[in-house]
Amino acid sequence: MAMSAAEIERLIREALPDAQVTIQDLRGDGDHYAAHVVSSAFKGKSRVQQHQIVYAALRGNMGGQLHALALQTAPPQD
C-alpha cells in the first residue's frame, strides 16, 4: 500500500513542527513523490544531515510504503 502525500506531510510536520512542506505526486501513482522542506532544524546541518532528519521523520517507510522521494531541504532564509 502506497503512502499518501498527506501522510508524508503529517509525518514530517510531527517531527519538524515549524516546517514548510510541499509535496508533489510526480506520477500520479502515489508511489513517486517530490518534497520540498524548509525548517529551522536544518540550520548548520549539511544537506546529508538534513535529508537524514526527514528520512527519520518518515519512520522507516522509505523503500517500503514510500518507493521514491526526490527531496529538497533548506533552512529558512533570514
Secondary structure, DSSP 8 states (H G I E B T S, - for coil): ----HHHHHHHHHHH-TT-EEEEEESSSSSSEEEEEEE-GGGTT--HHHHHHHHHHHTTT-BTTTB-EEEEEEE----
